[in-house]
Amino acid sequence: MAVEVYRNRTRRLWSVRECGRVIGHAPAIALIGVTLRASEAARIRCLRSGARDVHA
């Protein structure tokens, strides 16, 4: 089952999304077989501003 996981800053939990729909929240997540993807636009913005940023 492939899902997307991201940190929900409002709830202060991890949100788990499948097919574009949030299916749950969790205080902790263990990831197996992960593929990390970073936005190229976010990477360039980070380089341009010189500020450290999380963009993965």
mmJSON file of the N, C-alpha and C atoms, coordinates in Angstrom:
{"data_MODEL":{"atom_site":{
"group_PDB":["ATOM","ATOM","ATOM","ATOM","ATOM","ATOM","ATOM","ATOM","ATOM","ATOM","ATOM","ATOM","ATOM","ATOM","ATOM","ATOM","ATOM","ATOM","ATOM","ATOM","ATOM","ATOM","ATOM","ATOM","ATOM","ATOM","ATOM","ATOM","ATOM","ATOM","ATOM","ATOM","ATOM","ATOM","ATOM","ATOM","ATOM","ATOM","ATOM","ATOM","ATOM","ATOM","ATOM","ATOM","ATOM","ATOM","ATOM","ATOM","ATOM","ATOM","ATOM","ATOM","ATOM","ATOM","ATOM","ATOM","ATOM","ATOM","ATOM","ATOM","ATOM","ATOM","ATOM","ATOM","ATOM","ATOM","ATOM","ATOM","ATOM","ATOM","ATOM","ATOM","ATOM","ATOM","ATOM","ATOM","ATOM","ATOM","ATOM","ATOM","ATOM","ATOM","ATOM","ATOM","ATOM","ATOM","ATOM","ATOM","ATOM","ATOM","ATOM","ATOM","ATOM","ATOM","ATOM","ATOM","ATOM","ATOM","ATOM","ATOM","ATOM","ATOM","ATOM","ATOM","ATOM","ATOM","ATOM","ATOM","ATOM","ATOM","ATOM","ATOM","ATOM","ATOM","ATOM","ATOM","ATOM","ATOM","ATOM","ATOM","ATOM","ATOM","ATOM","ATOM","ATOM","ATOM","ATOM","ATOM","ATOM","ATOM","ATOM","ATOM","ATOM","ATOM","ATOM","ATOM","ATOM","ATOM","ATOM","ATOM","ATOM","ATOM","ATOM","ATOM","ATOM","ATOM","ATOM","ATOM","ATOM","ATOM","ATOM","ATOM","ATOM","ATOM","ATOM","ATOM","ATOM","ATOM","ATOM","ATOM","ATOM","ATOM","ATOM","ATOM","ATOM","ATOM","ATOM","ATOM"],
"id":[1,2,3,4,5,6,7,8,9,10,11,12,13,14,15,16,17,18,19,20,21,22,23,24,25,26,27,28,29,30,31,32,33,34,35,36,37,38,39,40,41,42,43,44,45,46,47,48,49,50,51,52,53,54,55,56,57,58,59,60,61,62,63,64,65,66,67,68,69,70,71,72,73,74,75,76,77,78,79,80,81,82,83,84,85,86,87,88,89,90,91,92,93,94,95,96,97,98,99,100,101,102,103,104,105,106,107,108,109,110,111,112,113,114,115,116,117,118,119,120,121,122,123,124,125,126,127,128,129,130,131,132,133,134,135,136,137,138,139,140,141,142,143,144,145,146,147,148,149,150,151,152,153,154,155,156,157,158,159,160,161,162,163,164,165,166,167,168],
"type_symbol":["N","C","C","N","C","C","N","C","C","N","C","C","N","C","C","N","C","C","N","C","C","N","C","C","N","C","C","N","C","C","N","C","C","N","C","C","N","C","C","N","C","C","N","C","C","N","C","C","N","C","C","N","C","C","N","C","C","N","C","C","N","C","C","N","C","C","N","C","C","N","C","C","N","C","C","N","C","C","N","C","C","N","C","C","N","C","C","N","C","C","N","C","C","N","C","C","N","C","C","N","C","C","N","C","C","N","C","C","N","C","C","N","C","C","N","C","C","N","C","C","N","C","C","N","C","C","N","C","C","N","C","C","N","C","C","N","C","C","N","C","C","N","C","C","N","C","C","N","C","C","N","C","C","N","C","C","N","C","C","N","C","C","N","C","C","N","C","C"],
"label_atom_id":["N","CA","C","N","CA","C","N","CA","C","N","CA","C","N","CA","C","N","CA","C","N","CA","C","N","CA","C","N","CA","C","N","CA","C","N","CA","C","N","CA","C","N","CA","C","N","CA","C","N","CA","C","N","CA","C","N","CA","C","N","CA","C","N","CA","C","N","CA","C","N","CA","C","N","CA","C","N","CA","C","N","CA","C","N","CA","C","N","CA","C","N","CA","C","N","CA","C","N","CA","C","N","CA","C","N","CA","C","N","CA","C","N","CA","C","N","CA","C","N","CA","C","N","CA","C","N","CA","C","N","CA","C","N","CA","C","N","CA","C","N","CA","C","N","CA","C","N","CA","C","N","CA","C","N","CA","C","N","CA","C","N","CA","C","N","CA","C","N","CA","C","N","CA","C","N","CA","C","N","CA","C","N","CA","C","N","CA","C","N","CA","C","N","CA","C"],
"label_alt_id":[null,null,null,null,null,null,null,null,null,null,null,null,null,null,null,null,null,null,null,null,null,null,null,null,null,null,null,null,null,null,null,null,null,null,null,null,null,null,null,null,null,null,null,null,null,null,null,null,null,null,null,null,null,null,null,null,null,null,null,null,null,null,null,null,null,null,null,null,null,null,null,null,null,null,null,null,null,null,null,null,null,null,null,null,null,null,null,null,null,null,null,null,null,null,null,null,null,null,null,null,null,null,null,null,null,null,null,null,null,null,null,null,null,null,null,null,null,null,null,null,null,null,null,null,null,null,null,null,null,null,null,null,null,null,null,null,null,null,null,null,null,null,null,null,null,null,null,null,null,null,null,null,null,null,null,null,null,null,null,null,null,null,null,null,null,null,null,null],
"label_comp_id":["MET","MET","MET","ALA","ALA","ALA","VAL","VAL","VAL","GLU","GLU","GLU","VAL","VAL","VAL","TYR","TYR","TYR","ARG","ARG","ARG","ASN","ASN","ASN","ARG","ARG","ARG","THR","THR","THR","ARG","ARG","ARG","ARG","ARG","ARG","LEU","LEU","LEU","TRP","TRP","TRP","SER","SER","SER","VAL","VAL","VAL","ARG","ARG","ARG","GLU","GLU","GLU","CYS","CYS","CYS","GLY","GLY","GLY","ARG","ARG","ARG","VAL","VAL","VAL","ILE","ILE","ILE","GLY","GLY","GLY","HIS","HIS","HIS","ALA","ALA","ALA","PRO","PRO","PRO","ALA","ALA","ALA","ILE","ILE","ILE","ALA","ALA","ALA","LEU","LEU","LEU","ILE","ILE","ILE","GLY","GLY","GLY","VAL","VAL","VAL","THR","THR","THR","LEU","LEU","LEU","ARG","ARG","ARG","ALA","ALA","ALA","SER","SER","SER","GLU","GLU","GLU","ALA","ALA","ALA","ALA","ALA","ALA","ARG","ARG","ARG","ILE","ILE","ILE","ARG","ARG","ARG","CYS","CYS","CYS","LEU","LEU","LEU","ARG","ARG","ARG","SER","SER","SER","GLY","GLY","GLY","ALA","ALA","ALA","ARG","ARG","ARG","ASP","ASP","ASP","VAL","VAL","VAL","HIS","HIS","HIS","ALA","ALA","ALA"],
"label_asym_id":["A","A","A","A","A","A","A","A","A","A","A","A","A","A","A","A","A","A","A","A","A","A","A","A","A","A","A","A","A","A","A","A","A","A","A","A","A","A","A","A","A","A","A","A","A","A","A","A","A","A","A","A","A","A","A","A","A","A","A","A","A","A","A","A","A","A","A","A","A","A","A","A","A","A","A","A","A","A","A","A","A","A","A","A","A","A","A","A","A","A","A","A","A","A","A","A","A","A","A","A","A","A","A","A","A","A","A","A","A","A","A","A","A","A","A","A","A","A","A","A","A","A","A","A","A","A","A","A","A","A","A","A","A","A","A","A","A","A","A","A","A","A","A","A","A","A","A","A","A","A","A","A","A","A","A","A","A","A","A","A","A","A","A","A","A","A","A","A"],
"label_entity_id":["1","1","1","1","1","1","1","1","1","1","1","1","1","1","1","1","1","1","1","1","1","1","1","1","1","1","1","1","1","1","1","1","1","1","1","1","1","1","1","1","1","1","1","1","1","1","1","1","1","1","1","1","1","1","1","1","1","1","1","1","1","1","1","1","1","1","1","1","1","1","1","1","1","1","1","1","1","1","1","1","1","1","1","1","1","1","1","1","1","1","1","1","1","1","1","1","1","1","1","1","1","1","1","1","1","1","1","1","1","1","1","1","1","1","1","1","1","1","1","1","1","1","1","1","1","1","1","1","1","1","1","1","1","1","1","1","1","1","1","1","1","1","1","1","1","1","1","1","1","1","1","1","1","1","1","1","1","1","1","1","1","1","1","1","1","1","1","1"],
"label_seq_id":[1,1,1,2,2,2,3,3,3,4,4,4,5,5,5,6,6,6,7,7,7,8,8,8,9,9,9,10,10,10,11,11,11,12,12,12,13,13,13,14,14,14,15,15,15,16,16,16,17,17,17,18,18,18,19,19,19,20,20,20,21,21,21,22,22,22,23,23,23,24,24,24,25,25,25,26,26,26,27,27,27,28,28,28,29,29,29,30,30,30,31,31,31,32,32,32,33,33,33,34,34,34,35,35,35,36,36,36,37,37,37,38,38,38,39,39,39,40,40,40,41,41,41,42,42,42,43,43,43,44,44,44,45,45,45,46,46,46,47,47,47,48,48,48,49,49,49,50,50,50,51,51,51,52,52,52,53,53,53,54,54,54,55,55,55,56,56,56],
"pdbx_PDB_ins_code":[null,null,null,null,null,null,null,null,null,null,null,null,null,null,null,null,null,null,null,null,null,null,null,null,null,null,null,null,null,null,null,null,null,null,null,null,null,null,null,null,null,null,null,null,null,null,null,null,null,null,null,null,null,null,null,null,null,null,null,null,null,null,null,null,null,null,null,null,null,null,null,null,null,null,null,null,null,null,null,null,null,null,null,null,null,null,null,null,null,null,null,null,null,null,null,null,null,null,null,null,null,null,null,null,null,null,null,null,null,null,null,null,null,null,null,null,null,null,null,null,null,null,null,null,null,null,null,null,null,null,null,null,null,null,null,null,null,null,null,null,null,null,null,null,null,null,null,null,null,null,null,null,null,null,null,null,null,null,null,null,null,null,null,null,null,null,null,null],
"Cartn_x":[0.847,0.0,0.895,0.845,1.626,0.784,1.361,0.679,1.642,1.099,1.902,1.783,2.893,2.907,3.525,2.883,3.427,3.082,3.848,3.642,2.55,1.467,0.373,0.701,1.059,1.502,0.349,-0.874,-2.022,-2.339,-2.426,-2.744,-1.524,-0.321,0.941,1.016,0.528,0.561,1.001,1.284,1.563,0.238,0.031,-1.153,-0.775,-1.634,-1.407,-2.458,-1.988,-2.886,-2.757,-3.9,-3.947,-4.868,-4.384,-5.145,-5.661,-4.848,-5.226,-6.168,-6.525,-7.472,-6.829,-6.943,-6.365,-7.15,-6.417,-7.076,-6.791,-5.912,-5.642,-4.535,-4.4,-3.351,-2.658,-1.375,-0.611,0.443,0.699,1.742,3.155,3.304,4.606,4.397,5.367,5.282,6.595,6.526,7.701,7.598,8.614,8.586,9.477,8.972,9.71,9.606,10.71,10.701,10.32,10.958,10.582,11.278,10.566,11.136,10.913,12.008,11.902,11.958,11.074,11.048,11.052,11.91,11.975,11.539,10.823,10.379,11.568,11.768,12.866,12.679,11.441,11.167,11.527,11.221,11.547,13.06,13.75,15.208,15.844,15.373,15.896,15.583,14.382,14.01,14.927,15.245,16.141,17.541,18.034,19.351,19.371,18.288,18.21,18.155,17.37,17.199,18.371,19.081,20.197,19.745,18.442,17.907,17.747,17.987,17.77,16.275,15.83,14.403,14.193,13.08,12.717,11.891,12.381,11.675,11.62,11.665,11.579,10.254],
"Cartn_y":[-1.174,0.0,1.24,2.031,3.264,4.423,5.169,6.321,7.498,8.671,9.872,10.225,10.633,11.011,12.393,13.27,14.607,15.082,16.029,16.56,17.621,17.397,18.356,19.311,20.547,21.5,21.972,21.945,22.368,21.349,20.08,19.007,18.523,18.879,18.403,16.878,16.305,14.865,14.618,13.353,12.95,12.626,13.128,12.819,11.784,10.788,9.723,9.893,10.016,10.278,9.167,8.699,7.679,8.168,8.159,8.632,10.052,10.917,12.308,12.57,11.546,11.704,11.27,12.097,11.771,10.616,9.551,8.368,8.207,9.051,8.955,9.875,9.957,10.752,9.875,10.142,9.346,10.22,9.967,10.728,10.31,9.072,8.571,7.667,7.653,6.857,6.104,4.825,4.037,3.799,4.204,4.116,2.983,2.222,1.111,1.249,1.08,1.159,2.554,3.556,4.946,5.514,6.345,7.147,8.599,9.332,10.745,11.567,12.549,13.425,14.869,15.674,17.097,17.902,18.97,19.859,20.657,20.668,21.427,22.921,23.398,24.815,25.199,24.34,24.613,24.608,23.702,23.647,24.935,25.413,26.647,27.842,27.881,28.967,28.987,27.805,27.685,28.192,27.839,28.3,29.815,30.353,31.779,32.6,32.14,32.907,32.719,31.601,31.318,30.806,30.688,30.199,28.69,28.033,26.603,26.352,25.359,25.097,23.605,23.095,21.703,21.698,21.038,21.023,19.626,18.602,17.217,16.621],
"Cartn_z":[0.0,0.0,0.0,-1.032,-1.124,-0.595,0.34,0.921,0.983,1.208,1.433,2.903,3.52,4.93,5.033,5.781,5.989,7.389,7.879,9.22,9.16,9.903,9.994,11.134,10.803,11.819,12.694,12.212,13.014,14.098,13.714,14.664,15.443,14.965,15.543,15.52,14.435,14.208,12.776,12.476,11.105,10.426,9.23,8.439,7.391,7.224,6.246,5.155,3.916,2.798,1.765,1.28,0.231,-0.871,-2.087,-3.255,-3.056,-2.407,-2.216,-1.061,-0.298,0.803,2.123,3.151,4.448,5.059,5.413,5.978,7.467,8.022,9.444,9.9,11.232,11.866,12.9,13.123,14.089,14.765,16.052,16.742,16.32,15.83,15.376,14.169,13.275,12.044,11.87,11.502,11.118,9.61,8.879,7.423,6.932,5.968,5.37,3.854,3.162,1.7,1.212,1.761,1.528,0.302,-0.44,-1.504,-1.133,-0.869,-0.53,-1.808,-1.886,-3.049,-2.577,-3.18,-2.853,-4.062,-3.815,-4.878,-5.394,-6.682,-7.28,-7.035,-7.109,-6.873,-5.437,-4.485,-3.079,-2.87,-3.538,-3.429,-3.949,-5.084,-5.674,-4.781,-4.21,-3.303,-2.074,-1.572,-0.416,-0.77,-1.935,-2.373,-2.566,-3.132,-3.406,-2.109,-1.144,0.098,1.054,0.929,1.825,3.188,3.395,4.669,4.606,5.74,5.801,5.848,5.111,4.994,4.794,5.254,4.996,3.73,2.695,1.421,0.816,1.669,1.181,1.575],
"occupancy":[1.0,1.0,1.0,1.0,1.0,1.0,1.0,1.0,1.0,1.0,1.0,1.0,1.0,1.0,1.0,1.0,1.0,1.0,1.0,1.0,1.0,1.0,1.0,1.0,1.0,1.0,1.0,1.0,1.0,1.0,1.0,1.0,1.0,1.0,1.0,1.0,1.0,1.0,1.0,1.0,1.0,1.0,1.0,1.0,1.0,1.0,1.0,1.0,1.0,1.0,1.0,1.0,1.0,1.0,1.0,1.0,1.0,1.0,1.0,1.0,1.0,1.0,1.0,1.0,1.0,1.0,1.0,1.0,1.0,1.0,1.0,1.0,1.0,1.0,1.0,1.0,1.0,1.0,1.0,1.0,1.0,1.0,1.0,1.0,1.0,1.0,1.0,1.0,1.0,1.0,1.0,1.0,1.0,1.0,1.0,1.0,1.0,1.0,1.0,1.0,1.0,1.0,1.0,1.0,1.0,1.0,1.0,1.0,1.0,1.0,1.0,1.0,1.0,1.0,1.0,1.0,1.0,1.0,1.0,1.0,1.0,1.0,1.0,1.0,1.0,1.0,1.0,1.0,1.0,1.0,1.0,1.0,1.0,1.0,1.0,1.0,1.0,1.0,1.0,1.0,1.0,1.0,1.0,1.0,1.0,1.0,1.0,1.0,1.0,1.0,1.0,1.0,1.0,1.0,1.0,1.0,1.0,1.0,1.0,1.0,1.0,1.0,1.0,1.0,1.0,1.0,1.0,1.0],
"B_iso_or_equiv":[0.0,0.0,0.0,0.0,0.0,0.0,0.0,0.0,0.0,0.0,0.0,0.0,0.0,0.0,0.0,0.0,0.0,0.0,0.0,0.0,0.0,0.0,0.0,0.0,0.0,0.0,0.0,0.0,0.0,0.0,0.0,0.0,0.0,0.0,0.0,0.0,0.0,0.0,0.0,0.0,0.0,0.0,0.0,0.0,0.0,0.0,0.0,0.0,0.0,0.0,0.0,0.0,0.0,0.0,0.0,0.0,0.0,0.0,0.0,0.0,0.0,0.0,0.0,0.0,0.0,0.0,0.0,0.0,0.0,0.0,0.0,0.0,0.0,0.0,0.0,0.0,0.0,0.0,0.0,0.0,0.0,0.0,0.0,0.0,0.0,0.0,0.0,0.0,0.0,0.0,0.0,0.0,0.0,0.0,0.0,0.0,0.0,0.0,0.0,0.0,0.0,0.0,0.0,0.0,0.0,0.0,0.0,0.0,0.0,0.0,0.0,0.0,0.0,0.0,0.0,0.0,0.0,0.0,0.0,0.0,0.0,0.0,0.0,0.0,0.0,0.0,0.0,0.0,0.0,0.0,0.0,0.0,0.0,0.0,0.0,0.0,0.0,0.0,0.0,0.0,0.0,0.0,0.0,0.0,0.0,0.0,0.0,0.0,0.0,0.0,0.0,0.0,0.0,0.0,0.0,0.0,0.0,0.0,0.0,0.0,0.0,0.0,0.0,0.0,0.0,0.0,0.0,0.0],
"pdbx_formal_charge":[null,null,null,null,null,null,null,null,null,null,null,null,null,null,null,null,null,null,null,null,null,null,null,null,null,null,null,null,null,null,null,null,null,null,null,null,null,null,null,null,null,null,null,null,null,null,null,null,null,null,null,null,null,null,null,null,null,null,null,null,null,null,null,null,null,null,null,null,null,null,null,null,null,null,null,null,null,null,null,null,null,null,null,null,null,null,null,null,null,null,null,null,null,null,null,null,null,null,null,null,null,null,null,null,null,null,null,null,null,null,null,null,null,null,null,null,null,null,null,null,null,null,null,null,null,null,null,null,null,null,null,null,null,null,null,null,null,null,null,null,null,null,null,null,null,null,null,null,null,null,null,null,null,null,null,null,null,null,null,null,null,null,null,null,null,null,null,null],
"auth_seq_id":[1,1,1,2,2,2,3,3,3,4,4,4,5,5,5,6,6,6,7,7,7,8,8,8,9,9,9,10,10,10,11,11,11,12,12,12,13,13,13,14,14,14,15,15,15,16,16,16,17,17,17,18,18,18,19,19,19,20,20,20,21,21,21,22,22,22,23,23,23,24,24,24,25,25,25,26,26,26,27,27,27,28,28,28,29,29,29,30,30,30,31,31,31,32,32,32,33,33,33,34,34,34,35,35,35,36,36,36,37,37,37,38,38,38,39,39,39,40,40,40,41,41,41,42,42,42,43,43,43,44,44,44,45,45,45,46,46,46,47,47,47,48,48,48,49,49,49,50,50,50,51,51,51,52,52,52,53,53,53,54,54,54,55,55,55,56,56,56],
"auth_comp_id":["MET","MET","MET","ALA","ALA","ALA","VAL","VAL","VAL","GLU","GLU","GLU","VAL","VAL","VAL","TYR","TYR","TYR","ARG","ARG","ARG","ASN","ASN","ASN","ARG","ARG","ARG","THR","THR","THR","ARG","ARG","ARG","ARG","ARG","ARG","LEU","LEU","LEU","TRP","TRP","TRP","SER","SER","SER","VAL","VAL","VAL","ARG","ARG","ARG","GLU","GLU","GLU","CYS","CYS","CYS","GLY","GLY","GLY","ARG","ARG","ARG","VAL","VAL","VAL","ILE","ILE","ILE","GLY","GLY","GLY","HIS","HIS","HIS","ALA","ALA","ALA","PRO","PRO","PRO","ALA","ALA","ALA","ILE","ILE","ILE","ALA","ALA","ALA","LEU","LEU","LEU","ILE","ILE","ILE","GLY","GLY","GLY","VAL","VAL","VAL","THR","THR","THR","LEU","LEU","LEU","ARG","ARG","ARG","ALA","ALA","ALA","SER","SER","SER","GLU","GLU","GLU","ALA","ALA","ALA","ALA","ALA","ALA","ARG","ARG","ARG","ILE","ILE","ILE","ARG","ARG","ARG","CYS","CYS","CYS","LEU","LEU","LEU","ARG","ARG","ARG","SER","SER","SER","GLY","GLY","GLY","ALA","ALA","ALA","ARG","ARG","ARG","ASP","ASP","ASP","VAL","VAL","VAL","HIS","HIS","HIS","ALA","ALA","ALA"],
"auth_asym_id":["A","A","A","A","A","A","A","A","A","A","A","A","A","A","A","A","A","A","A","A","A","A","A","A","A","A","A","A","A","A","A","A","A","A","A","A","A","A","A","A","A","A","A","A","A","A","A","A","A","A","A","A","A","A","A","A","A","A","A","A","A","A","A","A","A","A","A","A","A","A","A","A","A","A","A","A","A","A","A","A","A","A","A","A","A","A","A","A","A","A","A","A","A","A","A","A","A","A","A","A","A","A","A","A","A","A","A","A","A","A","A","A","A","A","A","A","A","A","A","A","A","A","A","A","A","A","A","A","A","A","A","A","A","A","A","A","A","A","A","A","A","A","A","A","A","A","A","A","A","A","A","A","A","A","A","A","A","A","A","A","A","A","A","A","A","A","A","A"],
"auth_atom_id":["N","CA","C","N","CA","C","N","CA","C","N","CA","C","N","CA","C","N","CA","C","N","CA","C","N","CA","C","N","CA","C","N","CA","C","N","CA","C","N","CA","C","N","CA","C","N","CA","C","N","CA","C","N","CA","C","N","CA","C","N","CA","C","N","CA","C","N","CA","C","N","CA","C","N","CA","C","N","CA","C","N","CA","C","N","CA","C","N","CA","C","N","CA","C","N","CA","C","N","CA","C","N","CA","C","N","CA","C","N","CA","C","N","CA","C","N","CA","C","N","CA","C","N","CA","C","N","CA","C","N","CA","C","N","CA","C","N","CA","C","N","CA","C","N","CA","C","N","CA","C","N","CA","C","N","CA","C","N","CA","C","N","CA","C","N","CA","C","N","CA","C","N","CA","C","N","CA","C","N","CA","C","N","CA","C","N","CA","C","N","CA","C","N","CA","C"],
"pdbx_PDB_model_num":[1,1,1,1,1,1,1,1,1,1,1,1,1,1,1,1,1,1,1,1,1,1,1,1,1,1,1,1,1,1,1,1,1,1,1,1,1,1,1,1,1,1,1,1,1,1,1,1,1,1,1,1,1,1,1,1,1,1,1,1,1,1,1,1,1,1,1,1,1,1,1,1,1,1,1,1,1,1,1,1,1,1,1,1,1,1,1,1,1,1,1,1,1,1,1,1,1,1,1,1,1,1,1,1,1,1,1,1,1,1,1,1,1,1,1,1,1,1,1,1,1,1,1,1,1,1,1,1,1,1,1,1,1,1,1,1,1,1,1,1,1,1,1,1,1,1,1,1,1,1,1,1,1,1,1,1,1,1,1,1,1,1,1,1,1,1,1,1]
}}}
